[in-house]
Each structure stands twice: as C-alpha cells, then as structure tokens.
C-alpha cells in the first residue's frame, strides 16, 4: 500500500485477462471529465505525450525501486518530461482520449518492464469502490 489512488472512483475493469482473451495491464477507474489525477507516489516524469496508440494522452512516472506508474486517456497533462512530482500532486485531468468512449482513468503500476496488479500496491484507505 505505498501508492495512493490517482482518482477516487469505481473500478470499471480490473487487472488481468478478460473472457475475450484481452489482457488489461492495469485498472480502469470511473471518473468525471476534468477530475484531477494525482501522482500515486513521488517520482520523475519520464514520458508525457500521445504517441502510443490507444492510450491517448499518457503520462509515465518513474519511482524508487524500479517502479513506473502510467496514467492514460487524460484530457490534459499538467507536467512535462523531466519534472519531479510529489505524491498526491495533480499531474493530469481525466478525459476520454485514445481508444475509449467515456472518461476512465487507465492506471498501471510496472515493476521493471512487467505490469503488476495495482490493487496489491494501492493504499486501501483512499479507495472508493
């Protein structure tokens, strides 16, 4: 539970393989458009852009111990590559960019190059399920 929830909301899609054979590398959290997205932990922004197909406006933040968090489908990114962010700092606004038809926040936690289940790393007390 070292990471905080980036937004409050109902988890729409959990981590892992779905019945359709598709694998979700993170969780999708319901949120209203323009909801502030908070950095799950302190770190350095290593990517801020929209070049990765399907993710829309995407932010990647590198943290201590080899962790990286990803925040996708943002309406607007509020930080740039190289910026240092604090845990809980607003880094983006929820939107519906990329391959989505409603505004969820797609959130991933990676350890090295491997996606891990965010539910195992997020602090319980900030969840709204």
MMTF fields as JSON, N, C-alpha, C and O atoms, coordinates in Angstrom:
{
  "mmtfVersion": "1.0.0",
  "mmtfProducer": "UNKNOWN",
  "numBonds": 515,
  "numAtoms": 516,
  "numGroups": 129,
  "numChains": 1,
  "numModels": 1,
  "chainsPerModel": [1],
  "groupsPerChain": [129],
  "chainIdList": ["A"],
  "bondAtomList": [4, 2, 8, 6, 12, 10, 16, 14, 20, 18, 24, 22, 28, 26, 32, 30, 36, 34, 40, 38, 44, 42, 48, 46, 52, 50, 56, 54, 60, 58, 64, 62, 68, 66, 72, 70, 76, 74, 80, 78, 84, 82, 88, 86, 92, 90, 96, 94, 100, 98, 104, 102, 108, 106, 112, 110, 116, 114, 120, 118, 124, 122, 128, 126, 132, 130, 136, 134, 140, 138, 144, 142, 148, 146, 152, 150, 156, 154, 160, 158, 164, 162, 168, 166, 172, 170, 176, 174, 180, 178, 184, 182, 188, 186, 192, 190, 196, 194, 200, 198, 204, 202, 208, 206, 212, 210, 216, 214, 220, 218, 224, 222, 228, 226, 232, 230, 236, 234, 240, 238, 244, 242, 248, 246, 252, 250, 256, 254, 260, 258, 264, 262, 268, 266, 272, 270, 276, 274, 280, 278, 284, 282, 288, 286, 292, 290, 296, 294, 300, 298, 304, 302, 308, 306, 312, 310, 316, 314, 320, 318, 324, 322, 328, 326, 332, 330, 336, 334, 340, 338, 344, 342, 348, 346, 352, 350, 356, 354, 360, 358, 364, 362, 368, 366, 372, 370, 376, 374, 380, 378, 384, 382, 388, 386, 392, 390, 396, 394, 400, 398, 404, 402, 408, 406, 412, 410, 416, 414, 420, 418, 424, 422, 428, 426, 432, 430, 436, 434, 440, 438, 444, 442, 448, 446, 452, 450, 456, 454, 460, 458, 464, 462, 468, 466, 472, 470, 476, 474, 480, 478, 484, 482, 488, 486, 492, 490, 496, 494, 500, 498, 504, 502, 508, 506, 512, 510],
  "bondOrderList": [1, 1, 1, 1, 1, 1, 1, 1, 1, 1, 1, 1, 1, 1, 1, 1, 1, 1, 1, 1, 1, 1, 1, 1, 1, 1, 1, 1, 1, 1, 1, 1, 1, 1, 1, 1, 1, 1, 1, 1, 1, 1, 1, 1, 1, 1, 1, 1, 1, 1, 1, 1, 1, 1, 1, 1, 1, 1, 1, 1, 1, 1, 1, 1, 1, 1, 1, 1, 1, 1, 1, 1, 1, 1, 1, 1, 1, 1, 1, 1, 1, 1, 1, 1, 1, 1, 1, 1, 1, 1, 1, 1, 1, 1, 1, 1, 1, 1, 1, 1, 1, 1, 1, 1, 1, 1, 1, 1, 1, 1, 1, 1, 1, 1, 1, 1, 1, 1, 1, 1, 1, 1, 1, 1, 1, 1, 1, 1],
  "groupList": [{"groupName": "UNK", "atomNameList": ["N", "CA", "C", "O"], "elementList": ["N", "C", "C", "O"], "formalChargeList": [0, 0, 0, 0], "bondAtomList": [1, 0, 2, 1, 3, 2], "bondOrderList": [1, 1, 2], "singleLetterCode": "X", "chemCompType": "L-PEPTIDE LINKING"}],
  "groupTypeList": [0, 0, 0, 0, 0, 0, 0, 0, 0, 0, 0, 0, 0, 0, 0, 0, 0, 0, 0, 0, 0, 0, 0, 0, 0, 0, 0, 0, 0, 0, 0, 0, 0, 0, 0, 0, 0, 0, 0, 0, 0, 0, 0, 0, 0, 0, 0, 0, 0, 0, 0, 0, 0, 0, 0, 0, 0, 0, 0, 0, 0, 0, 0, 0, 0, 0, 0, 0, 0, 0, 0, 0, 0, 0, 0, 0, 0, 0, 0, 0, 0, 0, 0, 0, 0, 0, 0, 0, 0, 0, 0, 0, 0, 0, 0, 0, 0, 0, 0, 0, 0, 0, 0, 0, 0, 0, 0, 0, 0, 0, 0, 0, 0, 0, 0, 0, 0, 0, 0, 0, 0, 0, 0, 0, 0, 0, 0, 0, 0],
  "groupIdList": [1, 2, 3, 4, 5, 6, 7, 8, 9, 10, 11, 12, 13, 14, 15, 16, 17, 18, 19, 20, 21, 22, 23, 24, 25, 26, 27, 28, 29, 30, 31, 32, 33, 34, 35, 36, 37, 38, 39, 40, 41, 42, 43, 44, 45, 46, 47, 48, 49, 50, 51, 52, 53, 54, 55, 56, 57, 58, 59, 60, 61, 62, 63, 64, 65, 66, 67, 68, 69, 70, 71, 72, 73, 74, 75, 76, 77, 78, 79, 80, 81, 82, 83, 84, 85, 86, 87, 88, 89, 90, 91, 92, 93, 94, 95, 96, 97, 98, 99, 100, 101, 102, 103, 104, 105, 106, 107, 108, 109, 110, 111, 112, 113, 114, 115, 116, 117, 118, 119, 120, 121, 122, 123, 124, 125, 126, 127, 128, 129],
  "secStructList": [7, 7, 5, 7, 7, 1, 1, 7, 1, 7, 3, 3, 3, 7, 1, 3, 3, 7, 6, 6, 1, 7, 3, 3, 1, 1, 3, 3, 3, 3, 7, 7, 6, 6, 7, 3, 3, 3, 7, 1, 1, 1, 3, 3, 3, 3, 3, 3, 3, 1, 7, 1, 6, 6, 1, 7, 3, 3, 3, 3, 3, 3, 7, 4, 4, 4, 3, 3, 3, 3, 3, 3, 3, 3, 3, 3, 3, 7, 1, 7, 6, 6, 7, 3, 3, 7, 6, 6, 7, 3, 3, 3, 3, 3, 7, 7, 7, 1, 1, 7, 1, 1, 7, 3, 3, 3, 3, 3, 3, 3, 3, 6, 6, 3, 3, 3, 7, 4, 4, 4, 6, 5, 7, 4, 4, 4, 7, 7, 7],
  "xCoordList": [0.784, 0.0, 0.824, 0.462, 1.916, 2.747, 2.27, 2.653, 1.442, 0.922, -0.481, -1.258, -0.799, -2.158, -2.973, -2.41, -4.287, -5.163, -5.065, -5.141, -4.896, -4.75, -6.063, -6.043, -7.184, -8.512, -9.411, -9.143, -10.483, -11.5, -12.546, -12.98, -12.946, -13.976, -14.105, -13.308, -15.116, -15.382, -14.431, -14.214, -13.871, -13.026, -13.932, -14.743, -13.786, -14.597, -14.044, -14.8, -12.731, -12.06, -10.845, -10.013, -10.737, -9.59, -8.425, -8.558, -7.3, -6.079, -6.266, -6.946, -5.666, -5.617, -6.366, -6.889, -6.399, -7.017, -8.533, -9.102, -9.171, -10.628, -11.139, -10.356, -12.43, -13.048, -12.825, -12.854, -12.602, -12.383, -10.955, -10.632, -10.103, -8.707, -7.803, -6.581, -8.386, -7.612, -7.051, -7.73, -5.819, -5.196, -5.137, -4.618, -5.665, -5.585, -4.344, -4.254, -3.391, -2.152, -2.317, -1.354, -3.528, -3.773, -5.209, -5.841, -5.725, -7.141, -7.722, -7.014, -9.012, -9.719, -10.652, -11.462, -10.529, -11.279, -12.236, -11.817, -13.519, -14.512, -14.233, -13.943, -14.322, -14.141, -14.781, -14.824, -15.274, -15.869, -14.782, -13.635, -15.148, -14.17, -13.619, -14.336, -12.366, -11.65, -11.348, -10.867, -11.622, -11.23, -9.703, -9.024, -9.149, -7.693, -7.138, -7.667, -6.07, -5.363, -4.14, -3.332, -4.002, -2.904, -1.776, -2.031, -0.545, 0.602, 0.496, 0.336, 0.585, 0.436, 1.602, 1.463, 2.749, 3.915, 4.852, 4.686, 5.814, 6.799, 7.669, 7.959, 8.081, 8.95, 9.28, 9.089, 9.781, 10.172, 9.37, 9.255, 8.823, 8.064, 9.048, 9.981, 8.834, 9.719, 9.052, 9.723, 7.729, 7.019, 5.754, 5.04, 5.48, 4.243, 3.897, 4.505, 2.927, 2.593, 1.443, 0.728, 1.278, 0.183, 0.59, -0.231, 1.843, 2.335, 2.021, 2.097, 1.668, 1.384, -0.074, -0.976, -0.304, -1.654, -2.563, -2.176, -3.784, -4.794, -4.832, -5.866, -3.707, -3.635, -4.025, -4.212, -4.149, -4.447, -3.323, -2.156, -3.668, -2.658, -2.198, -2.984, -0.92, -0.339, 0.81, 1.62, 0.847, 1.908, 2.562, 1.866, 3.893, 4.64, 5.538, 6.26, 5.482, 6.297, 7.156, 6.644, 8.481, 9.405, 9.548, 9.738, 9.449, 9.538, 10.744, 11.449, 10.973, 12.063, 11.858, 10.738, 12.904, 12.882, 12.382, 11.848, 12.543, 12.23, 10.763, 10.388, 9.923, 8.501, 8.238, 8.892, 7.262, 6.769, 5.25, 4.655, 4.609, 3.152, 2.769, 3.469, 1.625, 1.112, -0.302, -1.1, -0.598, -1.901, -2.333, -1.721, -3.393, -3.771, -5.154, -5.958, -5.413, -6.692, -6.952, -8.097, -5.911, -6.087, -6.577, -6.219, -7.402, -7.819, -6.631, -6.365, -5.924, -4.8, -3.712, -4.0, -2.47, -1.318, -0.799, -0.632, -0.544, -0.15, 1.332, 1.801, 2.062, 3.503, 4.204, 3.573, 5.494, 6.297, 7.398, 7.742, 7.945, 9.064, 10.189, 10.557, 10.722, 11.809, 11.348, 12.154, 10.045, 9.524, 9.562, 9.315, 9.872, 9.777, 8.381, 7.908, 7.727, 6.381, 6.372, 7.138, 5.479, 5.298, 4.085, 3.183, 4.056, 2.884, 1.678, 1.742, 0.576, -0.642, -0.722, -1.759, 0.357, 0.354, -0.539, -0.531, -1.311, -2.141, -1.241, -0.503, -1.314, -0.429, -1.186, -0.579, -2.517, -3.316, -4.785, -5.156, -5.613, -7.067, -7.686, -7.275, -8.674, -9.339, -10.008, -10.6, -9.897, -10.523, -10.926, -11.021, -11.162, -11.563, -10.762, -11.334, -9.432, -8.582, -8.144, -8.161, -7.756, -7.353, -8.561, -9.587, -8.455, -9.494, -10.546, -10.799, -11.163, -12.232, -13.408, -13.237, -14.605, -15.797, -16.389, -17.367, -15.812, -16.201, -14.917, -13.902, -14.937, -13.682, -13.297, -13.636, -12.593, -11.998, -10.557, -10.005, -9.961, -8.51, -7.979, -8.344, -7.118, -6.42, -5.133, -4.348, -4.915, -3.786, -3.018, -3.608, -1.711, -0.854, 0.273, 0.734, 0.705, 1.956, 2.831, 2.403, 4.055, 5.01, 6.222, 6.67, 6.74, 7.991, 8.962, 8.831, 9.94, 10.788, 9.928, 9.239, 9.96, 9.148, 7.865, 7.183, 7.532, 6.383, 5.252, 5.465, 4.043, 2.866, 2.502, 2.516, 2.175, 1.75, 0.337, -0.09, -0.379, -1.749, -1.748, -1.277, -2.272, -2.27, -2.989, -2.623, -4.003, -4.754, -3.865, -4.194, -2.756, -1.849, -0.904, -0.231, -0.855, 0.105, -0.549, 0.122, -1.85, -2.542, -2.99, -3.435, -2.869, -3.325, -4.832, -5.56, -5.306, -6.735, -7.589, -8.679, -7.098, -7.951, -8.34, -9.272, -7.668, -8.02, -8.877, -9.216, -9.221, -10.037, -11.505, -11.985, -12.202, -13.654, -14.208, -14.149, -14.744, -15.142, -16.635, -17.126],
  "yCoordList": [-1.2, 0.0, 1.262, 2.216, 1.314, 2.522, 3.562, 4.728, 3.169, 4.101, 4.551, 3.769, 5.823, 6.302, 6.193, 6.151, 6.149, 6.091, 7.411, 8.48, 7.349, 8.576, 9.358, 10.58, 8.668, 9.296, 8.436, 7.254, 9.044, 8.281, 7.861, 8.666, 6.609, 6.153, 4.65, 3.947, 4.177, 2.744, 2.127, 2.677, 0.98, 0.261, -0.397, -1.263, 0.024, -0.493, -1.809, -2.732, -1.889, -3.077, -3.355, -2.473, -4.58, -4.951, -5.438, -5.646, -5.612, -6.12, -7.578, -8.341, -7.956, -9.367, -9.69, -8.812, -10.971, -11.467, -11.441, -11.813, -10.999, -10.953, -12.15, -12.84, -12.398, -13.5, -13.425, -14.442, -12.212, -12.012, -12.372, -12.344, -12.711, -13.019, -11.811, -11.943, -10.633, -9.407, -9.322, -9.68, -8.849, -8.683, -7.203, -6.409, -6.822, -5.444, -5.334, -5.995, -4.496, -4.316, -3.393, -3.138, -2.892, -2.013, -2.119, -3.167, -1.017, -0.941, 0.311, 1.293, 0.265, 1.427, 1.912, 1.149, 3.191, 3.776, 4.834, 5.741, 4.711, 5.69, 7.034, 7.105, 8.096, 9.447, 10.439, 10.214, 11.532, 12.583, 13.293, 13.367, 13.823, 14.609, 15.743, 16.324, 16.046, 17.125, 16.841, 17.728, 15.615, 15.254, 15.299, 14.768, 15.918, 15.934, 14.516, 13.739, 14.2, 12.926, 13.191, 14.065, 12.432, 12.636, 11.63, 10.482, 12.065, 11.163, 10.142, 10.517, 8.866, 7.798, 7.755, 7.248, 8.287, 8.365, 9.423, 9.833, 9.859, 10.824, 10.174, 8.979, 10.972, 10.431, 11.466, 12.666, 10.981, 11.826, 11.426, 10.241, 12.408, 12.154, 11.713, 12.445, 10.508, 10.009, 10.04, 9.873, 10.255, 10.389, 11.201, 10.992, 12.123, 12.9, 13.188, 14.059, 12.462, 12.655, 11.776, 11.202, 11.68, 10.879, 10.035, 9.768, 9.621, 8.838, 7.343, 6.65, 6.827, 5.401, 5.127, 5.587, 4.378, 4.13, 3.563, 2.664, 4.106, 3.589, 4.236, 4.205, 4.832, 5.377, 6.853, 7.378, 7.518, 8.948, 9.695, 9.331, 10.74, 11.491, 10.64, 10.292, 10.316, 9.345, 9.977, 10.729, 9.64, 10.107, 8.894, 8.006, 8.847, 7.794, 8.46, 9.409, 7.947, 8.491, 7.37, 6.316, 7.61, 6.633, 6.938, 8.084, 5.859, 5.967, 5.177, 4.537, 5.225, 4.469, 2.967, 2.519, 2.21, 0.744, 0.151, -0.958, 0.864, 0.307, 0.332, -0.325, 1.065, 1.152, 2.305, 3.346, 2.091, 3.133, 3.089, 2.012, 4.274, 4.324, 4.982, 5.859, 4.528, 5.052, 5.56, 4.946, 6.704, 7.356, 7.669, 8.508, 6.994, 7.135, 7.738, 7.771, 8.217, 8.796, 10.185, 10.637, 10.866, 12.187, 13.214, 13.169, 14.138, 15.27, 16.212, 16.72, 16.427, 17.358, 16.865, 16.438, 16.928, 16.605, 17.912, 18.897, 17.926, 19.158, 19.19, 20.159, 18.154, 18.098, 17.673, 17.151, 17.898, 17.576, 16.591, 16.403, 15.966, 15.042, 15.744, 16.879, 15.034, 15.579, 16.235, 16.454, 16.559, 17.182, 16.197, 15.003, 16.715, 15.943, 16.176, 17.312, 15.108, 15.248, 14.663, 13.756, 15.212, 14.716, 13.801, 13.939, 12.868, 12.022, 12.923, 13.803, 12.703, 13.477, 14.74, 15.402, 15.088, 16.271, 16.011, 14.909, 17.019, 16.879, 16.911, 17.871, 15.83, 15.698, 15.718, 15.898, 15.534, 15.49, 15.686, 15.726, 15.807, 15.871, 14.704, 14.4, 14.054, 12.915, 13.362, 14.438, 12.512, 12.785, 11.499, 10.448, 11.587, 10.414, 10.38, 10.262, 10.483, 10.432, 8.99, 8.171, 8.686, 7.315, 6.464, 6.976, 5.17, 4.208, 4.023, 2.893, 5.101, 4.997, 5.874, 6.869, 5.481, 6.252, 6.975, 7.71, 6.775, 7.516, 7.786, 7.136, 8.722, 9.113, 8.274, 8.636, 7.156, 6.483, 6.951, 7.562, 6.662, 6.769, 5.345, 4.482, 5.095, 3.81, 4.012, 4.909, 3.16, 3.308, 1.996, 0.935, 2.072, 0.888, 1.134, 2.26, 0.041, 0.042, -1.026, -2.165, -0.649, -1.584, -1.702, -0.723, -2.908, -3.175, -3.635, -4.738, -2.793, -3.079, -2.98, -1.979, -4.01, -3.979, -4.802, -5.053, -5.224, -6.113, -5.376, -4.737, -5.478, -4.892, -5.746, -6.975, -5.078, -5.775, -5.301, -4.235, -6.082, -5.748, -4.541, -4.648, -3.391, -2.197, -2.405, -1.788, -3.265, -3.486, -4.008, -3.829, -4.643, -5.173, -4.111, -4.34, -2.947, -1.907, -0.616, 0.24, -0.467, 0.769, 0.759, -0.266, 1.899, 2.052, 1.86, 2.465, 1.022, 0.724, 1.931, 2.11, 2.755, 3.808, 4.886, 5.646, 4.98, 6.01, 5.459, 6.185, 4.201, 3.594, 3.924, 4.066, 4.043, 4.214, 3.19, 3.384, 2.106, 1.018, 0.848, -0.026],
  "zCoordList": [0.0, 0.0, 0.0, 0.688, -0.739, -0.74, -1.739, -1.64, -2.7, -3.692, -3.286, -2.739, -3.56, -3.313, -4.606, -5.7, -4.471, -5.639, -6.402, -5.796, -7.724, -8.514, -8.652, -8.803, -8.601, -8.575, -7.697, -7.485, -7.189, -6.467, -7.484, -8.309, -7.424, -8.345, -8.316, -7.696, -8.994, -9.083, -10.1, -11.18, -9.741, -10.69, -11.727, -11.397, -12.983, -14.088, -14.616, -14.922, -14.72, -15.245, -14.385, -14.174, -13.888, -13.069, -13.921, -15.127, -13.276, -13.884, -14.295, -13.608, -15.404, -15.786, -17.063, -17.748, -17.358, -18.585, -18.471, -17.444, -19.539, -19.6, -20.395, -21.048, -20.345, -21.078, -22.579, -23.272, -23.077, -24.51, -24.926, -26.114, -23.958, -24.255, -24.154, -24.22, -23.994, -23.866, -22.446, -21.483, -22.321, -21.003, -20.669, -21.454, -19.504, -19.037, -18.151, -17.117, -18.561, -17.8, -16.6, -15.876, -16.383, -15.252, -14.797, -14.931, -14.254, -13.879, -14.524, -14.746, -14.822, -15.345, -14.249, -13.722, -13.912, -12.803, -13.36, -14.08, -13.022, -13.465, -12.808, -11.613, -13.598, -13.06, -14.023, -15.233, -13.471, -14.3, -15.093, -14.653, -16.283, -17.051, -16.194, -15.38, -16.383, -15.689, -14.219, -13.515, -13.733, -12.37, -12.274, -13.153, -11.233, -11.075, -10.87, -10.076, -11.597, -11.456, -10.597, -10.911, -9.503, -8.551, -8.804, -9.166, -8.614, -8.699, -7.568, -6.407, -7.897, -6.905, -5.92, -4.807, -6.335, -5.467, -6.046, -7.195, -5.277, -5.754, -6.82, -6.758, -7.798, -8.842, -9.892, -9.689, -11.027, -12.145, -13.377, -13.691, -14.068, -15.293, -16.38, -16.711, -16.937, -17.987, -19.365, -20.383, -19.399, -20.664, -20.44, -19.46, -21.346, -21.335, -22.792, -23.415, -23.335, -24.747, -25.18, -24.359, -26.503, -27.034, -28.24, -29.117, -28.285, -29.414, -29.329, -30.343, -28.141, -28.013, -28.35, -27.65, -29.422, -29.921, -28.839, -28.093, -28.766, -27.861, -26.493, -25.826, -26.054, -24.703, -24.616, -23.519, -25.75, -25.726, -25.041, -25.179, -24.3, -23.553, -22.376, -21.495, -22.381, -21.447, -20.679, -21.22, -19.398, -18.519, -17.872, -17.381, -17.867, -17.17, -16.134, -16.438, -14.903, -13.813, -13.234, -12.856, -13.167, -12.573, -11.093, -10.686, -10.285, -8.829, -8.321, -9.102, -7.027, -6.412, -6.594, -6.841, -6.476, -6.503, -7.818, -7.824, -8.925, -10.231, -10.628, -11.599, -9.913, -10.263, -11.227, -11.173, -12.111, -13.008, -12.945, -12.983, -12.847, -12.924, -14.246, -14.753, -14.794, -16.053, -15.837, -15.13, -16.464, -16.359, -17.793, -18.454, -18.28, -19.694, -19.865, -18.934, -21.082, -21.545, -20.97, -20.952, -20.501, -19.89, -20.905, -22.081, -20.426, -21.257, -21.433, -22.522, -20.314, -20.333, -19.381, -18.263, -19.834, -18.983, -18.39, -19.109, -17.089, -16.399, -16.038, -15.441, -16.392, -16.134, -17.421, -18.341, -17.473, -18.648, -18.305, -17.138, -19.337, -19.16, -18.401, -18.703, -17.41, -16.603, -15.317, -14.413, -15.218, -13.997, -12.828, -12.997, -11.65, -10.406, -9.836, -9.789, -9.407, -8.829, -7.423, -7.096, -6.602, -5.237, -5.208, -6.035, -4.263, -4.086, -3.811, -2.953, -4.541, -4.352, -5.191, -5.207, -5.892, -6.762, -7.974, -8.524, -8.394, -9.595, -10.823, -11.043, -11.634, -12.797, -14.125, -15.181, -14.077, -15.305, -14.951, -13.778, -15.986, -15.825, -16.592, -17.712, -15.982, -16.61, -17.908, -17.985, -18.916, -20.205, -20.889, -20.255, -22.184, -22.972, -24.268, -25.351, -24.159, -25.341, -25.578, -24.659, -26.8, -27.136, -27.44, -27.888, -27.202, -27.568, -26.487, -26.069, -26.023, -25.024, -25.456, -26.161, -25.018, -25.367, -24.157, -24.293, -22.997, -21.792, -21.018, -21.271, -20.089, -19.438, -18.215, -17.088, -18.428, -17.278, -17.148, -18.063, -16.015, -15.922, -16.03, -15.23, -17.014, -17.083, -16.298, -16.603, -15.267, -14.366, -14.29, -14.084, -14.457, -14.375, -13.392, -13.207, -12.766, -11.998, -12.634, -12.824, -12.959, -13.558, -12.649, -12.052, -12.558, -11.839, -12.904, -13.433, -13.224, -14.376, -15.63, -15.828, -16.484, -17.705, -17.568, -18.562, -16.343, -16.115, -15.399, -14.369, -15.962, -15.312, -14.102, -14.169, -12.989, -11.768, -11.414, -11.857, -10.626, -10.254, -9.305, -8.173, -9.759, -8.898, -7.568, -6.567, -7.545, -6.309, -5.177, -4.004, -5.512, -4.497, -3.94, -2.935, -4.594, -4.22, -3.746, -3.169, -3.982, -3.621, -2.168, -1.653, -1.515, -0.13, -0.081, -0.867, 0.836, 0.919, 1.282, 0.74, 2.196, 2.754, 1.742, 2.007, 0.602, -0.364, -1.5, -2.435, -1.419, -2.467, -2.282, -1.157, -3.378, -3.343, -4.325, -5.539, -3.793, -4.692, -4.758, -5.471]
}
